[in-house]
């Protein structure tokens, strides 16, 4: 990809990207989805990019899959489908477009390519990685198998294609406990998130869950004292934690679940005040859907997710660069692990 200056110059040579109040007003239906969290001057700057991307999507027969941690301009402005890792993986098997633009991190784009080898999958910034995915390798999987012979390996989707290919089945935070419970044998290996594994172990006491020593830089930084302090400062506060948080943090929360589970809980319970113990954009993106709920801090920002910007998405679609490729042999084995997860999740849901 070009450096930022050259990228901007290339886009400005082809698109009118000057801030426009008139265009912002014309696109008021889109802005209404995020007007509680995006000031009008910011929307006037974002609207030309959103308009250009949405036009290009039609020209390229492209769809945008966006994770819940994307910024509001992406989540509400250009995404065709939003969700957590499981929802996006399932949607990737259903889209009919020729091009998928993955607004998330690299392992998500790899997953979409694994499930759609004939489609073009674009990653707006190849450096949008994941500290958790980088903590485990296929060699690490082999070490765990040697230590626990015969135990099935359940790997989080937050992993590389090579790790998925070395695993028996994948999971997400939404379905991890169900998948572990469905595994044969007494012992189950979970990689790479030790905190997700420890939280799952409490939910599935009939299994011996062993884990790799990995963690998410966003969720591992929360502490139980953070939660207790905010309860003291905000009486009546309901706290929702992501299961990538340490178990003692999850124990302090009123509810723990995946990003889709969090949305469902807020929709169902309608708390007066709530704090989402997860990535910053989560509360921002759902706040307009729940105007009666006051969302309070703190939050931790994922530096990798925030590498994806409107400007980079537009350049990726404009130039058709940033295509993700996966070695066919690795992709074939990884596809089995991901598809097993999807199939088992559908059976359990049914």
N, C-alpha and C positions, 0 to 999 in steps of 0.2 A: 504493500500500500504506500502511496505517496506520503511525504511528511505533511504535517497539518497545514502549512502555508500553501504548498502546491495543491493539496487536496481542495482547499477552499477556493483557490484561484480557478481550478478546473470546473468546480461546480458553478461558480459565479459566471463563468463563460457560457454556461448552458441554461441556467435557471435564474429567475428573478427572486433572489432570496433576501431582499431588503425588508426590514420590518414594515408591516402594513396593518394599520388599524382597520382599514376598509376590509381587507381580506379576513382579518380576525373576526370582525363583526359578521361577515358573510358566512363564516364557518362556526357560527355561534352554537349550532347543535352539537358539534364535537366539544367545544369549550365547556358546555354545560355539564359535561361529565367530570370536569376537574376544576371548576371555577372556585371551589372552596380552598384549593391548595396551590393554584397557579395564578399569580397576579396578572391583571390585564396587560401590563407592559411586556411581561414575559411571553404571554400568548401571542402578542403582536409580532414578536421575534420568531416564535416557533411555527406559526401558522403557514408561512411560505414553504417551510421544509415539509410540513405535514401534507400540504396540498401537492407538492411535487412528488413525494413518495407515493401517495395514494394514486396519482396519475400513472406513475411508472409501474406500480403493481399491476394495473390493468394491461399495460402494454407488454409486460414481461410474463403475464399469466403467473403472477407470484402471490404468495401469501406470507404473512408475518406471524410467526409463533413467538409470543412474548411471555417470559416468566413473570411471576407476581412481583419480583424484585426490581423490575424495570422502572424507570422514572415515569411520571404521569403522562408526559408528552408522547412517549412511546406506548405505554400501556393503554391509554385512552385514545390517542391520536391516530396511530397507524396499525395497531395490532388487529389481526383478524381473529386470532384465538389467544386467550390468556389462560394461565393456570400454573399448577405446580408441575414437578417433573413427570409424575405419572400421567396427568392430564395431557401434557404436551406430547409425551411419547405415544399415547393412544391416538391423539389427533394427527400425529405425523403419519400414522398408518391409514388415515381416512382421507386426507386432502387429495384433491385431483389436480391441483396446480402443477405446472412444470417446475416451478422454482419455490423453494422454501427459504425464507430469510429468518435465521434463528437469532432472536434477541434474548440473549441469556449468556451462558458461558460455553466454552469450547466443547465440553463433554456432551452438552445438550445437542449441539450441532452434529457431533459424531453419531449420537443416538438416532437423530433424524436421518442421517445418511445411511446408517446401518439398516434402518427399516425401509429406506427408499433408495436402493442402490442406483436406480435409473434416473432419479431426479437430481437436479442441481440444488445443493444446499449451500447457502452463502452465510459466512460468518463475518459480520461487519468489522470486527477487530480480532485478529488471530491471537492477540495477547490477552484476551479475556479468558483467563484460565481459572483454576480453582485450587486453593491450597489443600483441600481435602482430597481431591482427585490425584494431586501430585504426591500425596503421602504414601501411596501404595503402587506396587508394580506387579507384573505377572510373576516375577521371582518371589515376591512377598507371599503371593497366593500359594506357590509351591512350598514355601517354608511352613505355612500354616497346615497344609495338607499333610506334610511329613510329620508335624507335631501331633496332629489329630487324624490318624489314618481312618478313612472311610466316612468322615464327617462331611456333609454337604456344605458347599461354600455359597453363601448368600451375600452378594456384593451390591452395595448401594449404587444407584444409577449415577451418582456423583463420582464416576470413575472413568478411566480411559477405555477405549475399545479393546486394548490388549488385556486389561484386567477383566472386563466383561467376558472376553473370550476364554479366559482361564477359570471362570466361575461356573457354577451349576445353574444359578438363577439370579436375577437382579431383584431389587426391591426399591421402594421409595419410603419416605417417612410416613406416607399415608397408608401403606400396606405392609410394612415391615413385620409387625407382630403377626398378622395373618399368615404371611408367607413362611415365617420361621415356624409357626405352629403346624403348618402343613408339611414340613420336611420330615422325611423318614429318619429314624434313629434318635438316640438320646442327646447327641451333641451336634450343635450347629455352629459353623464358623461364620462370623459376620465381619465384613470389611467395608470401608476402612474406618468408619466412624465409631470410636469406642463409646461415646456417650449415647448415640442412638442404640447401640448394642446393649448397653447397660440398662437403658430405659425399656427396651424390648424384653430383656431378661426378666424384669419385674412383671411384665404383662403376660409372659409365657413361662410360668414357673416349672412347667412339666418338661422343659428343655434345658439342657446345659448349654448356655450361649457363651462362646469364647470369641475374642475380638482382636482386631489389629489396633495398634496404638496410633490412631489418627483422629483429628478433630477439625472443625470448621472455625476459621479465625473470627467469624462474625459471632457465633453462638457460644464459643468457649469462654468469652470474656465476661459474660454476665455472672453475677454472684448472688447467692441467697440474700445477702445484706442489701444489695441493690433493690430487690423486690420488697424487703421489709421496710426499707426507708421510704419507698414510694407509697406503701400502704399507710405509713404513719403520716405522711404529708397529705395524702388524699383519701380520707375515710370513705369507705364504700367502693373503692377501686377494685375492679376485677382484672386479674392478671392472666394473660394467655402466653404460654411458652411453646417454643418449637422443640421437638424431641432431639434435636442436635445439641441442646443445652445440657450441661451436667445434670445428673439425677437430683442433686440437692436443690438445684434451681427449679427443675420440673416439680419437685415436691412442694415448693413454696407457691406454685401457681394454682389458679382455680381451674385451669384447663390446659392440656397440652395436646398439640396436634400439628399436622402438616399445614402448609399454607391454605390448601383447600378446606381442611378441617377447621382452621381458624375462621375463615369466611363463613362457613356453615354455622359455627358456634355463635358468632356475633349476630348473624341473621336470626338465629333461633332465640337467643337469650336477650338481645337488645339491651345490654348493660348501659347504665347512665354514663359511666366513666370506665374506660378500659386502657390497659397498657399491653402492647404486643411486644413480647420479648423475642425479637427477631430482627431482620434487616429493615432499615429505615423506610424504604419505599412501600413496604407492605401496608402500613396504616394509611399512608398518603393515598395509595391507589384505591382503597376501599372506603375512604371517609365520605365521599360524595354519595355512595350508595346507602350510607347510614347516617343521615344528617342529625338524627336524634342522639347519636353516640358521640361522646367526647373522647378523642384518642390522645393519650398523654405519652410522654417519653418515659425512659430513655430508649435509644435504639443504637445499633451499631451498623455502620455502612460497609457494604461489600465493595472493595476497590475494583474487583474484577467485573462485577455487574455494571458498575458505573463507567466502564470503558465503552459501553455501547451507547452511542448518541445518535440523534436524528441526522446529523451531518454525515456520520460514518455509514448509517443505513442508506442514506440517499446515494452516497458515492458507490457503495457496494452494488446497488441496483443499477445505477448509471453505467458503471464500468463492467459489471458482472465479474468482479474480482472477489477474492476471498472464498473461493469454492473449497469445501471440505472434502477430502478424499480419505478413504479407509481401505487398507489392503484387503482384497476380496476374501482371502483365506481367513484373516482375522475377523472380518465383518461377518462371514458366514457363521463362525462359532459364537461371536458376540450376539448375533441376531437370535440364536437359539435361546440364550440366557434372557434377553429382553422379551422375546415373544412368550417364553414360559411365564414370565412375570405378568404380562398383559393377559394371557389366557387364564392363569390361575386367579388373577384379580377379578376377571369377569365372572368366572365360575363362582367364586366366593360371594361376589355381589349379588349373583342371581339366586 
